[in-house]
Amino acid sequence: MTLGMRSRFKTREVLLFILISLCVYMVFIFGFAWIYFETESIEMTPYSTPYNHPGFNQGTPKINFEKAVYFSIVSFHTIGFGDIHPVTQLGRQIVMIQSTISLFFTSIFSGFLVYFVIKRPQDVFTTKKVYIRFRNHHYTLSLRLGNKGRDIIDLKSKFEAWTIENNTRIRAFRVEEELPDLEKILYYDINLDEKSSYPLRVAIADALVNKTMLHMKFSFIGNDIKTGEQVAYAKYYDSRHLSFGKMFLNVYSWDPNGRRKNFRWGNFERIETMEKGVIDGFFGKQVNG
């Protein structure tokens, strides 16, 4: 996605939000103006009537709808010029209600504007544990990624593992790679039987057997598919978060049209138990290649 496309997506979303907010604002303004006008609960303040006005010295003129709209705007923004004022108890109650609504509307508008313009909510998460799984005759180090927001594209990931010895950080493993788009669920796997992953496998085995502390970090950056906004995520683990497992339980199912349905996010952390013999094989199996 080019910078121009990202800018257009962002601009379109912000303009749509502003348009919807403006429509809601107009409903409030004209709605309260109609209430003021129909209830005849507001009047011109005597000193605000010009000397050459036909109604001067003949009582205050009746408020028309245009002046009711003006008073509604002034009241909504709590300006209070005083040239028009409520003259009944009902009018004063309506002003209080409108002023209260204006405070909430302004706060909500500002908050959502910040949301659309500045940041995307944190909809991305990963499993609380790092799993050692046995799949397709290979041991893999696995994470499951979830996303409850808009799709994220152009993902570039990084996984690091290290130990601390004599107050010095000793790198055990590092890999960077591109990932498929993160729609709802994505699996991140490192084949521990590959030669390039041998240092990581040794470090994991040592951490599990010798109880040494192995630190790990998974991170990625990508782009929001709709706005082009960059999304960054990082999660730290250590060897206390290592666990064995087989297949993750399904989070959703598919309908006949190939769309995901029946999301069960409660299954996100659930995984099948690995047999003891397979766990023992992780420590005794020779690395292929």
N, C-alpha and C positions, 0 to 999 in steps of 0.2 A: 504494500500500500504506500503510495507516494505521499510526500508531505502535503501536496495540494489536496489530495483526496481526504486525508485526515482532517485538514482544516475545514473542508466543506462539510464533512460529517459533523464536526464539532459545532460549526456555525449553525447548521440546520437544526441540531438538537436544542441549542440555546434559544434560537429564534422561536421554535415551536413552544418551548417552555414559557417564554415571555408572552407569546400570543395567547396562550391558555390563561396565564396569570392576568393579562389585561382584560380578557373576557370576564373572568371572575370578579375583577375589580369593578368593571362597569356594572355588573349585576348588583353588587353591593351599593354602589353609588346611586343608581337609578331606582333600585328597590327601596332604599331608605328615603330617597327624595319623594317617591310616590306615597310612602307612609306619612311623611311630614305634611305633604300637600293634602291628602285625603282626611287626615285627622285634624287639620287646621290647628296644629299644636305649636306653631312658631309664628313670630311676627317681627316686623322691622322695629328696631329700637328707635324711639322718637328722634333722638339727636342725629340719626343717620339719614333722615328724610330731608331732601334738599328744600330750600325756601320756595323755589319756584315749582315744587311738585304740587299737582292738583289736590293732593290729599293733605297738604300741610295745614295744621290747625283744624283739621276736620277728622281727626283720628288717624291712626296708622293705616296705610293701605293694605289691602289683602295680599297675602303672599301668593304669587303665581308659581307655576311649576319650574320655571327657569331659576327663580330665586331659591326654590326648594332644592334644586340640584346643586346650586352654589353652596347652600348651607350644608348639604350632605357631604360635599367635598371638604369643606372647612372642618366639619366635625370629624370626618373619617381620619383626617391627618392631625387632629387635635390642635388646630391653629388657634381658633377662637378669637376672631376679630371683634365680635360683639355687635356688629351692625344688624345681625339677626339673632334672635334668642328664643328659647322655648318659653312658652307662656302657660303651659299646663303641666300637671304632674306627669301625664302620659308623655308629653314631649321631652321632659327631663329624663324619664326612664329610657326612651328611645335613644337619646343622645348617649347615655351611659352604655347601653348595649352596643351601639355602633362604635364607640370609642374602644370598648373592650375587644370587639371583633377586629378592629384595625390593628391593635397591638399584636394579636396572634397572626393575622394575615401578613404583616410586615416581617415578623420573625420567621414564619414559614417560607415566605418568598425569598428572604435573604439566605436562609439555610439551604434551600433547594438550588438557588442560583450558584452558591459555592460548590454544591455537589456536582452540578452539570459543568461548571466552568473549570474548577480546580482539580477535583479528585474523583476517582471512582471508588465506590465502597469496597471493603475487603471481602470479596465473595469467594476467594480462593483459599483452599485449605488442603492439608495432607494428613495422612494417617499419623497417629500419635507415636507409632512404633515403626522401626525399619525391620522388614521381614526377610528372613532367609528362606527362600522357597525352592522346591525341587520341581522343575517344569521341563518337559521334553528332554529328559535324561540329563539335565544340567541344573546345578545350583545357581540361583540368582539372588541378588540383593534387590529388594523390591519396595517401592512406595506406591501408594495410590493417591492420585490428585483428584480433588473435587472442585467444581465451579458452579455456584448457584446464580451467577450473573451472566453477562453477555459473553459470547465466545472470545477466546484470546488466540491470536494468530502470531506467526513469526517467532515462535518460542525458541530461545537459546538457553540451554541449561548448563549448570555446573555442579559437580559433586566432588567434595573434598573430604579427606579423612586424615587425621593427624593425632599424635600423642604429645604429651608434655613430659620432657625429661630434663632434669636439672634446670628447671625454669626456662627451657628452650622448646619451641614448637618444632616437632619433627614430622615432616609430611610423609604420610604413608601411601597416599593415592590421590590422584586428581584426574578428572575427565570432563571435557566440555563437548557438547553435541547439540544439534538441533532436534526439536521434538515435534510431533504432529500437533495440530491445533487442539487446544483445550476447550472442548465444547461443554460436556458435563463431567465426564470421567476420563482420566488418562492414567496409564500405568508407566512407571519409570523403573526400568530393570537394568541391572548390570550383571552380565554373565560372569560368574565367579570362576568358571572352568576355562575361560580364555587365558592365554598366556599373559596378556597385558594386564589382566585383573589379579594376577597371582599375588602381588604385594598386598592388595586389599583383603584377599581371602586369608592370607597368613595373619594379617593384623587382626581380623575379626576372630579367627580361631584363638589367637593368643589372648585377646581380650576376654573371650568366653571361658577359656580354660584357666588362665593365670589371673583373671580378674583385674587386669590392667585397664585403665580408662582409655577408651578410644573415642575421640571426638569426631563428629561428622557434621557436614553442612550441605544441604541441598538448596539450590537457588535457581531462579530463572527470570528472564525478562521477556516481555512480549508486548503485543499491541491489542487494544480493544478493537474488535472487528467493526464496531459501529462508529466510534469517535476517533479511532487512531491513537488514543491516549496510551502512553507507555505504562505497562503494568509490571511491577517488580515484586518478587516474593522470595523469602528466605526462611528456612527452618533449620534449627540446630538440634542435633541428637548426640547422644553418647552411647557407650556400650550397654548402659542400663536399659536402653530402648530397643536393643536387639532381641528379636524373637523368631522362632521357627513357625512356619505355617505352610499350607498348601494352596488351595484356591480361595480367593476372596469371594464372599457371598455377593450375589447380584444386588445391585442398587436399583435397577429398573428392568423393564421388559420392553419388547418391541411389538408394535401393532402391525397389521398387514401392509400398511403403507410405508414401513421402514422408519417410523418415528418412535422415539422413546416415550414410554408411558409408565404410570404406576411407580413413581419414584419412592424408594424406601431408604431415605438417608440414614435411618437407624442401622442399616447394614454396612455402612461405610467402613467401620472399624473391624467388622467381623471377618474371620478367616477360618478355614478348616484346620483342624489339628494335624500336625505331622507325626507320622509313626516314629517310635524311638529308633528303630533300625535305620531309618532314613536320616535321622538326626546324627546317629553315630557315624554314618557314612560321610557326613560332611567333614569330620575330623580325620577320617582315614582314607578317603578317596584321593587317588592321584590326579593331579591336574592334567587335562588333555592338552596336547600340543607342546 
